[in-house]
Amino acid sequence: MSERTPLLHYRLSASVNESGDHRDTRTGRDEDEPRSPATVRRRPAAKQTPKLNTFFGVVIPTLLSMFSVVVFLRIGFVVGQCGLYQTIAMLLVAYFIISMTVLSVCAISTNGALDAGGAYYMISRALGPEFGGSIGIMFFLANVCGSALFVLGLVEAMLTTFGIPEDGLSLSGSRYMVLPTGYWWSLLYGTVILLLCVLVCLVGAHIYAKATFLIFIIVIVVLGTIFISFFVVPFQTVQLPGHRNASLGPTSANFTGFKLDTLMGNVQADYTVDYTTGVMMSFASVFAVMFNGCTGIMAGSNMSGDLKNPSYSIPRGTITAVIFTFVIYNLLSIMISCTCDRILLQQDYGFLSDINVWHPFVTIGVYSSTLSAAMSNLIGASRVLYALARDDLFGRFLSPAKHTSASGNPWVSVLISWILVQLVLFAGKLNTIASIATIFFLLVYAAVDLACLALEWASAPNFRPTFRYFTWHTCVLGIIGCAVMMFLINAIYASASIAFMLLLLLLIHYLSPVSSWGCISQALIFHQVRKYLLMLDVRKDHVKFWRPQVLLMLSNPRCSVGLITFINDIKKSGLYVLGHVQLGDLGKTHSF
């Protein structure tokens, strides 16, 4: 049997009916009619016009998401475990990875209209429904884990100040011993906090944006008092939390102020057991916790459906927030290394409150920032889930998530996200969730870089971003950086996440309806085929490699099946083109 290859059959797919309307000859639908359920639907007329500007819609959510847990509860932990040298190296690596991703986000977000769904909308419209849907689910799960992470961070801060330890002594010498401690009590506090977040999210993103402005002012004031405290607070001894038995280690540590000896004692790494989880720390595990302070770069793009001008606001707001947080993290790391004993950094994650000019300042900052970050991730998760449901990539499974309120708030998606965050809270420890959330975010960042890289390599005519400070080199560096850090943090979690994403990709490819977004693979194939055709040199043709190239002209293909099959059998892997010819007046012919 002769080898069979696909034949090329060129014909026009549209014609004009008697009334002059354009119809698809293959489906009979109007051209303006959606081709599949996956087509994005028009929003209800009752939905309010988005009113968030760059500052309220991008800068503030991004800053609060990036500051939250790490800046108040884990920056000392990072310096205490890794030392100043490795901490700065970690920050450089982390911000290098997110900077490459930010450039890709800016390029895609300035390429055209951007709707609700953030990273999911960018990737799905760039790479097609298979990649978009699978990455959308991963981004949804990343936001779910991130919301649970910040809720647990707030619970930890509350118990540090108000918790009653099992031995009956107050943590950190606090006089306000009112909250019982333990796994189930922590879960109860987290459930109450999450319920508060859900109530705010059900009201809508605009109310959240107004509330976060007040939280932003509080966080900036608290950061100002922290920097002032390093200079004005004298030497003092700090009581360590949960270490009352001398046989388990020291019960106190020192805040020395700026001293060279203190700095020299903090520059090298000294990994110890994390007193909250009992796990021995390493570079990878500490990086997993620290990187959560960098994962808020998508907080602005998550609000894309609620922004006045997403293409303008997302690049400027995100870059501003990234630069600001990078400077703050480095300054804090240096000042902490110069003023705090190593024991204080390793055994008291809430030491910033103990050394502040007024202790409640940091407590207020921690509560405000973590609560805001939890709400931001919950809103982000609900928006991604709503976009997935609206595109019908998973059929009836996600159809309830398409319901919105009169103002356009996807309240069902918020409730579904709330349930999943509540399930994640059963993990119980902040550092336990940190690795999983970090890997999910890294996978999403790599996908954003891949989307931008594919569009750049395919030379897609519709890819004309106004943001020009990116190249395919930055995309490749971002992908490599994300992949390396994923496997460095936890190879098992990373492999499982990639396998799960590929499984979702296959399910969407075979089970989801056909979309009209286009698929980047076709653009890449066309680009490569064109390039290789141009490389053909007729002077190098040889009879040994000759293949027939057949153009078969037919008046009625339906009546010429035998001839078509015969030519297909003898073409021997050659080029085979069918031509269907119709004679007549072009203006009166109904089909071609």
MOWOHU-V209625 format. One line per field, one symbol per residue. ss: DSSP state (h for helix, s for strand, l for the rest). phi: phi as a letter, one per 20 degrees, with the letter a starting at -180 (. if undefined). burial: 1 if it has 24 or more other ideal C-beta (glycine too) atoms within 12 Angstrom, else 0. A space follows every 10 residues. Layout:
BEGIN
ss = ???
phi = ???
burial = ???
END
This chain:
BEGIN
ss = lllllllsss lllsssllll lsssllllls llllllllll llllllllll lslhhhhhhh hhhhhhhhhh hhhhhhhhhh hhhhhhhhhh hhhhhhhhhh hhhhhhhhhl llllllllhh hhhhhhhlhh hhhhhhhhhh hhhhhhhhhh hhhhhhhhhh hhssllllls hhhlllllss llhhhhhhhh hhhhhhhhhh hhhlhhhhhh hhhhhhhhhh hhhhhhhhhh hhlllssssl lllllhhhll lssssllllh hhhhllllll llslllllls llhhhhhhhh hhhlhhhhhh hhlhhhsllh hhhhhhhhhh hhhhhhhhhh hhhhhhhhhs lhhhhhhlll hhhhlllllh hhhhhhhhhh hhhhhhhhhh hhhhhhhhhh llllhhhhhh hhllllllll hhhhhhhhhh hhhhhhhllh hhhhhhhhhh hhhhhhhhhh hhhhhhhlll llllllllll lhhhhhhhhh hhhhhhhhhl hhhhhhhhhh hhhhhhhhhh hllllllllh hhhhhhhhhh hhhhlllhhh llhhhlllss ssssllhhhl hhhhhhhhhh llllssssss llllllllll ll
phi = .ffdcfedce beecbdefen fecefednef ffegebffff effffffffg ceefffecff gffffeejff fddcffgfff eenfffffff ffffffffff fffffffffe erfcdfplff fffffedoff ffffffffff ffffffffgf ffffffffff edfdffenef flmfedecdf dpgfffffff ffffffffff fffpffffff ffffffffff fffffffffg edffgbedfe fmceeffepf dbbddemfbf fffffdeefb fceffedmdf ebgfffffff fffdeefeff ffegfdefcg feffffffff ffffffffff fffffffecc fffffedbfd ffffdffbgf gfgfffffff ffffffffff ffffffffff elfdmfgdgf fefcefenff fffffffgff fffffffncf fffgffffff ffffffffff fffffffflf fedcffedeb bfffffffff fffffgfffa ffffffffff fffffffffe deffddfncf ffffffffff ffffefcffd fbffdfcfcd ddecebgfec fffffffffe flmeeccedd dceqfffdee bc
burial = 0000000000 0000100000 0000000000 0000001101 0000000001 0111011111 1111111111 1111111111 1111011101 1011111111 1111111111 1001111111 1111111111 1111111111 1111111111 1111111111 1111100001 1111000010 1000011111 1011111101 1101110110 1110110111 0110111011 0010010111 1110000000 0111110000 0110111011 1001110000 1011111111 1111111111 1111111111 1111111111 1101110111 0111111111 1111111111 1111111010 1111111111 1111111111 1111111111 1111000100 1101000111 1111111111 1101101111 1111111111 1111111111 1111111101 0010101001 0101111111 1110111111 0011001100 1001100100 0101111111 0011000000 0000000000 0000000001 0100000000 0001001100 1001010101 0000000000 00
END
